[in-house]
Amino acid sequence: MDKYFEQINSIVQELLIPARTQKVIDKEIFDRFYSILIEIEKEVYGKKDIPRKIVGLVFFIYCSLSNEVVTNDYNDELFKAVGKLEDILDRIFWDSPFKE
């Protein structure tokens, strides 16, 4: 999990600064972040615990991005990115009995 933390931590600023200053998402950086989350999802599937360090960083990013969405414009790239992020975080953080 440390490798995922380092990979995500290395792109946090590139991910959040455009969202905070311009209300936009860098699709390339977001796609890299999302691919790391997919790897995390595969690694934690069925496990009881996820390290707090990685959960805290991912939650910080999610909260930061969701706070920057200022509209319900369904075509806005930042809005869609936050929705996509919510979906994968749900799959990572909760083994829902309703998935199947």
OpenMM code with the backbone's topology and positions (N, CA, C; nanometers):
from openmm import Vec3, app, unit

residues = "MET ASP LYS TYR PHE GLU GLN ILE ASN SER ILE VAL GLN GLU LEU LEU ILE PRO ALA ARG THR GLN LYS VAL ILE ASP LYS GLU ILE PHE ASP ARG PHE TYR SER ILE LEU ILE GLU ILE GLU LYS GLU VAL TYR GLY LYS LYS ASP ILE PRO ARG LYS ILE VAL GLY LEU VAL PHE PHE ILE TYR CYS SER LEU SER ASN GLU VAL VAL THR ASN ASP TYR ASN ASP GLU LEU PHE LYS ALA VAL GLY LYS LEU GLU ASP ILE LEU ASP ARG ILE PHE TRP ASP SER PRO PHE LYS GLU".split()
positions = [
    Vec3(0.0810, -0.1203, 0.0000),
    Vec3(0.0000, 0.0000, 0.0000),
    Vec3(0.0852, 0.1265, 0.0000),
    Vec3(0.2075, 0.1148, 0.0511),
    Vec3(0.2941, 0.2327, 0.0518),
    Vec3(0.3219, 0.2826, -0.0891),
    Vec3(0.3338, 0.1913, -0.1836),
    Vec3(0.3599, 0.2344, -0.3218),
    Vec3(0.2422, 0.3139, -0.3762),
    Vec3(0.1194, 0.2738, -0.3419),
    Vec3(0.0022, 0.3485, -0.3878),
    Vec3(-0.0033, 0.4856, -0.3224),
    Vec3(0.0288, 0.4895, -0.1940),
    Vec3(0.0311, 0.6175, -0.1236),
    Vec3(0.1294, 0.7122, -0.1908),
    Vec3(0.2487, 0.6638, -0.2195),
    Vec3(0.3509, 0.7485, -0.2830),
    Vec3(0.3077, 0.7935, -0.4222),
    Vec3(0.2460, 0.7029, -0.4979),
    Vec3(0.2004, 0.7392, -0.6325),
    Vec3(0.0928, 0.8472, -0.6263),
    Vec3(-0.0012, 0.8309, -0.5361),
    Vec3(-0.1086, 0.9302, -0.5228),
    Vec3(-0.0535, 1.0606, -0.4673),
    Vec3(0.0294, 1.0517, -0.3655),
    Vec3(0.0851, 1.1710, -0.3034),
    Vec3(0.1650, 1.2542, -0.4036),
    Vec3(0.2258, 1.1878, -0.5006),
    Vec3(0.3068, 1.2600, -0.5994),
    Vec3(0.2219, 1.3400, -0.6988),
    Vec3(0.0913, 1.3130, -0.7065),
    Vec3(0.0068, 1.3854, -0.8018),
    Vec3(-0.1007, 1.4712, -0.7353),
    Vec3(-0.1012, 1.4770, -0.6032),
    Vec3(-0.2061, 1.5513, -0.5323),
    Vec3(-0.2136, 1.6964, -0.5789),
    Vec3(-0.1022, 1.7639, -0.5839),
    Vec3(-0.1045, 1.9049, -0.6225),
    Vec3(-0.1511, 1.9230, -0.7659),
    Vec3(-0.1055, 1.8366, -0.8558),
    Vec3(-0.1474, 1.8467, -0.9955),
    Vec3(-0.2974, 1.8207, -1.0100),
    Vec3(-0.3520, 1.7435, -0.9195),
    Vec3(-0.4942, 1.7117, -0.9223),
    Vec3(-0.5782, 1.8229, -0.8610),
    Vec3(-0.5317, 1.8767, -0.7473),
    Vec3(-0.6155, 1.9704, -0.6721),
    Vec3(-0.5997, 2.1174, -0.7102),
    Vec3(-0.4814, 2.1593, -0.7484),
    Vec3(-0.4625, 2.3020, -0.7766),
    Vec3(-0.5523, 2.3518, -0.8900),
    Vec3(-0.5594, 2.2824, -1.0038),
    Vec3(-0.6517, 2.3309, -1.1085),
    Vec3(-0.7978, 2.3300, -1.0629),
    Vec3(-0.8340, 2.2317, -0.9820),
    Vec3(-0.9722, 2.2268, -0.9321),
    Vec3(-1.0014, 2.3455, -0.8412),
    Vec3(-0.9071, 2.3783, -0.7564),
    Vec3(-0.9293, 2.4894, -0.6634),
    Vec3(-0.9202, 2.6259, -0.7292),
    Vec3(-0.8289, 2.6419, -0.8220),
    Vec3(-0.8070, 2.7748, -0.8791),
    Vec3(-0.8920, 2.8032, -1.0022),
    Vec3(-0.9235, 2.6975, -1.0799),
    Vec3(-0.9948, 2.7193, -1.2061),
    Vec3(-1.1238, 2.6390, -1.2173),
    Vec3(-1.1521, 2.5568, -1.1165),
    Vec3(-1.2706, 2.4700, -1.1171),
    Vec3(-1.2697, 2.3750, -1.2364),
    Vec3(-1.1513, 2.3216, -1.2679),
    Vec3(-1.1364, 2.2240, -1.3758),
    Vec3(-1.0583, 2.1039, -1.3250),
    Vec3(-1.0680, 1.9954, -1.3992),
    Vec3(-0.9942, 1.8740, -1.3655),
    Vec3(-0.8976, 1.8440, -1.4791),
    Vec3(-0.7768, 1.8088, -1.4436),
    Vec3(-0.6786, 1.7658, -1.5428),
    Vec3(-0.7093, 1.6188, -1.5707),
    Vec3(-0.7670, 1.5900, -1.6863),
    Vec3(-0.8132, 1.4540, -1.7166),
    Vec3(-0.7006, 1.3519, -1.7125),
    Vec3(-0.5837, 1.3890, -1.7610),
    Vec3(-0.4711, 1.2952, -1.7621),
    Vec3(-0.4305, 1.2566, -1.6197),
    Vec3(-0.4215, 1.3556, -1.5328),
    Vec3(-0.3844, 1.3298, -1.3929),
    Vec3(-0.4962, 1.2524, -1.3234),
    Vec3(-0.6216, 1.2912, -1.3493),
    Vec3(-0.7325, 1.2193, -1.2871),
    Vec3(-0.7348, 1.0737, -1.3330),
    Vec3(-0.7108, 1.0503, -1.4604),
    Vec3(-0.7079, 0.9125, -1.5105),
    Vec3(-0.5963, 0.8318, -1.4452),
    Vec3(-0.4823, 0.8944, -1.4207),
    Vec3(-0.3728, 0.8261, -1.3501),
    Vec3(-0.4152, 0.7942, -1.2067),
    Vec3(-0.4764, 0.8906, -1.1395),
    Vec3(-0.5274, 0.8702, -1.0040),
    Vec3(-0.6298, 0.7575, -1.0020),
    Vec3(-0.7215, 0.7583, -1.0965),
    Vec3(-0.8263, 0.6576, -1.1035),
    Vec3(-0.7670, 0.5180, -1.1261),
    Vec3(-0.6657, 0.5081, -1.2095),
    Vec3(-0.6036, 0.3772, -1.2342),
    Vec3(-0.5356, 0.3235, -1.1080),
    Vec3(-0.4798, 0.4128, -1.0266),
    Vec3(-0.4224, 0.3706, -0.8979),
    Vec3(-0.5335, 0.3192, -0.8064),
    Vec3(-0.6471, 0.3886, -0.8076),
    Vec3(-0.7600, 0.3451, -0.7243),
    Vec3(-0.8110, 0.2078, -0.7678),
    Vec3(-0.8094, 0.1804, -0.8954),
    Vec3(-0.8506, 0.0485, -0.9444),
    Vec3(-0.7568, -0.0589, -0.8901),
    Vec3(-0.6277, -0.0289, -0.8890),
    Vec3(-0.5308, -0.1243, -0.8332),
    Vec3(-0.5541, -0.1449, -0.6838),
    Vec3(-0.5847, -0.0370, -0.6138),
    Vec3(-0.6150, -0.0480, -0.4704),
    Vec3(-0.7401, -0.1331, -0.4504),
    Vec3(-0.8409, -0.1092, -0.5321),
    Vec3(-0.9642, -0.1877, -0.5215),
    Vec3(-0.9355, -0.3369, -0.5347),
    Vec3(-0.8534, -0.3733, -0.6308),
    Vec3(-0.8187, -0.5146, -0.6506),
    Vec3(-0.7442, -0.5701, -0.5293),
    Vec3(-0.6558, -0.4905, -0.4735),
    Vec3(-0.5738, -0.5381, -0.3617),
    Vec3(-0.6527, -0.5526, -0.2318),
    Vec3(-0.7491, -0.4645, -0.2083),
    Vec3(-0.8205, -0.4681, -0.0804),
    Vec3(-0.9491, -0.5490, -0.0849),
    Vec3(-0.9875, -0.5941, -0.2026),
    Vec3(-1.1143, -0.6672, -0.2133),
    Vec3(-1.1162, -0.7858, -0.1169),
    Vec3(-1.2183, -0.7895, -0.0338),
    Vec3(-1.2351, -0.8987, 0.0608),
    Vec3(-1.1530, -0.8880, 0.1876),
    Vec3(-1.0660, -0.7883, 0.1963),
    Vec3(-0.9851, -0.7717, 0.3177),
    Vec3(-1.0651, -0.6939, 0.4215),
    Vec3(-1.0311, -0.7185, 0.5451),
    Vec3(-1.1035, -0.6554, 0.6554),
    Vec3(-1.0610, -0.5096, 0.6760),
    Vec3(-0.9328, -0.4814, 0.6576),
    Vec3(-0.8819, -0.3481, 0.6886),
    Vec3(-0.8080, -0.2872, 0.5700),
    Vec3(-0.8130, -0.1552, 0.5660),
    Vec3(-0.7376, -0.0762, 0.4688),
    Vec3(-0.6546, 0.0221, 0.5505),
    Vec3(-0.5256, 0.0377, 0.5197),
    Vec3(-0.4421, 0.1292, 0.5990),
    Vec3(-0.4989, 0.2718, 0.6037),
    Vec3(-0.5006, 0.3268, 0.7237),
    Vec3(-0.5537, 0.4625, 0.7456),
    Vec3(-0.4826, 0.5664, 0.6618),
    Vec3(-0.3545, 0.5468, 0.6411),
    Vec3(-0.2744, 0.6437, 0.5658),
    Vec3(-0.3307, 0.6630, 0.4246),
    Vec3(-0.3615, 0.5534, 0.3578),
    Vec3(-0.4130, 0.5622, 0.2211),
    Vec3(-0.5578, 0.6111, 0.2217),
    Vec3(-0.6357, 0.5651, 0.3179),
    Vec3(-0.7753, 0.6092, 0.3277),
    Vec3(-0.7816, 0.7596, 0.3525),
    Vec3(-0.6969, 0.8080, 0.4416),
    Vec3(-0.6957, 0.9510, 0.4717),
    Vec3(-0.6608, 1.0357, 0.3518),
    Vec3(-0.5602, 0.9941, 0.2756),
    Vec3(-0.5188, 1.0711, 0.1575),
    Vec3(-0.6281, 1.0711, 0.0513),
    Vec3(-0.6853, 0.9553, 0.0259),
    Vec3(-0.7905, 0.9460, -0.0758),
    Vec3(-0.9142, 1.0237, -0.0320),
    Vec3(-0.9491, 1.0163, 0.0952),
    Vec3(-1.0639, 1.0916, 0.1459),
    Vec3(-1.0397, 1.2420, 0.1359),
    Vec3(-0.9183, 1.2861, 0.1669),
    Vec3(-0.8827, 1.4273, 0.1532),
    Vec3(-0.9019, 1.4736, 0.0087),
    Vec3(-0.8540, 1.3942, -0.0857),
    Vec3(-0.8683, 1.4306, -0.2269),
    Vec3(-1.0153, 1.4363, -0.2659),
    Vec3(-1.0917, 1.3355, -0.2242),
    Vec3(-1.2344, 1.3335, -0.2557),
    Vec3(-1.3046, 1.4581, -0.1991),
    Vec3(-1.2814, 1.4873, -0.0721),
    Vec3(-1.3459, 1.6044, -0.0098),
    Vec3(-1.3049, 1.7329, -0.0792),
    Vec3(-1.1782, 1.7445, -0.1119),
    Vec3(-1.1287, 1.8650, -0.1777),
    Vec3(-1.1932, 1.8836, -0.3142),
    Vec3(-1.1996, 1.7776, -0.3923),
    Vec3(-1.2597, 1.7884, -0.5259),
    Vec3(-1.4096, 1.8127, -0.5174),
    Vec3(-1.4770, 1.7420, -0.4276),
    Vec3(-1.6225, 1.7593, -0.4197),
    Vec3(-1.6598, 1.8994, -0.3715),
    Vec3(-1.5745, 1.9597, -0.2907),
    Vec3(-1.6012, 2.0971, -0.2464),
    Vec3(-1.5846, 2.1992, -0.3577),
    Vec3(-1.5132, 2.1626, -0.4619),
    Vec3(-1.4905, 2.2564, -0.5717),
    Vec3(-1.6006, 2.2513, -0.6769),
    Vec3(-1.6865, 2.1512, -0.6717),
    Vec3(-1.7981, 2.1440, -0.7653),
    Vec3(-1.8990, 2.2490, -0.7240),
    Vec3(-1.9217, 2.3469, -0.8101),
    Vec3(-2.0099, 2.4576, -0.7741),
    Vec3(-2.1407, 2.4544, -0.8515),
    Vec3(-2.1610, 2.3529, -0.9289),
    Vec3(-2.2800, 2.3477, -1.0115),
    Vec3(-2.3275, 2.2049, -1.0266),
    Vec3(-2.4489, 2.1897, -1.0656),
    Vec3(-2.5020, 2.0581, -1.0993),
    Vec3(-2.5075, 2.0425, -1.2507),
    Vec3(-2.4105, 2.0985, -1.3178),
    Vec3(-2.3991, 2.0862, -1.4625),
    Vec3(-2.3446, 1.9478, -1.4943),
    Vec3(-2.4293, 1.8621, -1.5430),
    Vec3(-2.3916, 1.7230, -1.5665),
    Vec3(-2.2886, 1.7071, -1.6773),
    Vec3(-2.2612, 1.8106, -1.7520),
    Vec3(-2.1587, 1.8068, -1.8567),
    Vec3(-2.0239, 1.8574, -1.8077),
    Vec3(-2.0201, 1.9141, -1.6884),
    Vec3(-1.8963, 1.9678, -1.6330),
    Vec3(-1.8007, 1.8529, -1.5996),
    Vec3(-1.6773, 1.8615, -1.6468),
    Vec3(-1.5801, 1.7536, -1.6277),
    Vec3(-1.5463, 1.7307, -1.4801),
    Vec3(-1.5385, 1.8366, -1.4009),
    Vec3(-1.5108, 1.8213, -1.2582),
    Vec3(-1.6266, 1.7494, -1.1892),
    Vec3(-1.7481, 1.7859, -1.2239),
    Vec3(-1.8670, 1.7206, -1.1693),
    Vec3(-1.8652, 1.5706, -1.2007),
    Vec3(-1.8346, 1.5360, -1.3262),
    Vec3(-1.8310, 1.3951, -1.3665),
    Vec3(-1.7167, 1.3205, -1.2986),
    Vec3(-1.6030, 1.3864, -1.2805),
    Vec3(-1.4892, 1.3224, -1.2143),
    Vec3(-1.5231, 1.2894, -1.0694),
    Vec3(-1.5888, 1.3807, -1.0000),
    Vec3(-1.6271, 1.3561, -0.8599),
    Vec3(-1.7261, 1.2403, -0.8527),
    Vec3(-1.8200, 1.2334, -0.9457),
    Vec3(-1.9143, 1.1216, -0.9489),
    Vec3(-1.8435, 0.9890, -0.9719),
    Vec3(-1.7475, 0.9886, -1.0624),
    Vec3(-1.6698, 0.8672, -1.0906),
    Vec3(-1.5880, 0.8280, -0.9676),
    Vec3(-1.5341, 0.9275, -0.8993),
    Vec3(-1.4566, 0.9039, -0.7780),
    Vec3(-1.5448, 0.8445, -0.6684),
    Vec3(-1.6653, 0.8967, -0.6529),
    Vec3(-1.7578, 0.8431, -0.5533),
    Vec3(-1.7864, 0.6956, -0.5796),
    Vec3(-1.8016, 0.6599, -0.7054),
    Vec3(-1.8318, 0.5218, -0.7415),
    Vec3(-1.7179, 0.4276, -0.7021),
    Vec3(-1.5954, 0.4627, -0.7365),
    Vec3(-1.4835, 0.3725, -0.7037),
    Vec3(-1.4561, 0.3695, -0.5541),
    Vec3(-1.4733, 0.4818, -0.4858),
    Vec3(-1.4519, 0.4816, -0.3408),
    Vec3(-1.5545, 0.3938, -0.2715),
    Vec3(-1.6763, 0.3930, -0.3222),
    Vec3(-1.7778, 0.3043, -0.2677),
    Vec3(-1.7340, 0.1587, -0.2826),
    Vec3(-1.6762, 0.1255, -0.3960),
    Vec3(-1.6310, -0.0121, -0.4190),
    Vec3(-1.5084, -0.0467, -0.3334),
    Vec3(-1.4222, 0.0504, -0.3076),
    Vec3(-1.3025, 0.0249, -0.2272),
    Vec3(-1.3366, 0.0145, -0.0790),
    Vec3(-1.4154, 0.1084, -0.0289),
    Vec3(-1.4375, 0.1207, 0.1143),
    Vec3(-1.5492, 0.0332, 0.1690),
    Vec3(-1.6325, -0.0237, 0.0815),
    Vec3(-1.7465, -0.0976, 0.1335),
    Vec3(-1.7749, -0.2181, 0.0463),
    Vec3(-1.7713, -0.3353, 0.1044),
    Vec3(-1.8090, -0.4574, 0.0336),
    Vec3(-1.9611, -0.4719, 0.0447),
    Vec3(-2.0301, -0.3966, -0.0363),
    Vec3(-2.1755, -0.3929, -0.0304),
    Vec3(-2.2371, -0.5266, -0.0708),
    Vec3(-2.3374, -0.5695, 0.0017),
    Vec3(-2.4070, -0.6908, -0.0381),
    Vec3(-2.4945, -0.6690, -0.1627),
    Vec3(-2.5075, -0.5446, -0.2062),
    Vec3(-2.5927, -0.5105, -0.3209),
    Vec3(-2.5139, -0.4999, -0.4511),
    Vec3(-2.3850, -0.5308, -0.4482),
    Vec3(-2.3001, -0.5177, -0.5674),
    Vec3(-2.3390, -0.6159, -0.6769),
    Vec3(-2.3751, -0.7320, -0.6388),
    Vec3(-2.3999, -0.8376, -0.7371),
    Vec3(-2.5297, -0.8176, -0.8099),
] * unit.nanometer
topology = app.Topology()
chain = topology.addChain("A")
for resn in residues:
    res = topology.addResidue(resn, chain)
    for name in ("N", "CA", "C"):
        topology.addAtom(name, app.Element.getBySymbol(name[0]), res)
